[in-house]
Amino acid sequence: SRIPMKKICGIGVGCPGAVNSSKGIVPRSPNLPGWTGIPLRKILSKTFGLPVFLANDANAAAVGESVFGAGKDTKNFIYITVSTGIGGGIVLDGRLYEGPGFVAGEIGHISVVPDGKKCNCGQRGCLEAYASGTAIARFVREQMTRENTRIRKFVPRGRKVTAREVGAAAREGDRLAIESYRQAGYYLGIGIANLLNILNPEKIVIGGGVLRSAHGIFWKTLTASAKKHAWPEAFRTVKIVRSKL
């Protein structure tokens, strides 16, 4: 970019997992195998000679939405990202809440199916195992041999199906692709209902690649499921919106 180092004031890093933002350490990250106890802030600061600020990626996104995006002028909201995994950030009274173990907002690891499918975190039945982009693609791969589907035409030779190809097929009306998004939306709605009943926020802000690829299928199902499973008072007083950033 040809920007001189003297004009750079610092480095900000968003990283998945239970990130200790005060010490700049990544204690554990289910989607980054081997990243256990990594002193990332120290490594980057030593390499570049600049101040480094480290946060869980979804928490960083929540702060971004709070300052510049869909959470602006909203004191209490929850940000959810639905992508490879599912993450989140909780803003209470205008401040990010991380918790003493820096795992607050790990929405992807709400249990939605007791003893259900195995999640990357090692537990079973997590929301991430049912509603993430990875879960959508896995559902399709498991059903493709039994279903008549056009998804194969979107997948490059030698590649596994991903949520991107499933989204493209869903937009063309493929039944299996649409069903995979409906199932994911249903479980995400259960997760959102749990959050509404516990925290009763003003807003739920949802972002991530899955939402961009799914269009209305995913959104319609998740809002209907949230309404079905949440207390009416909690659902009636919340706005479920798309992220702006």
Disulfide bonds with the S-S distance in Angstrom:
none
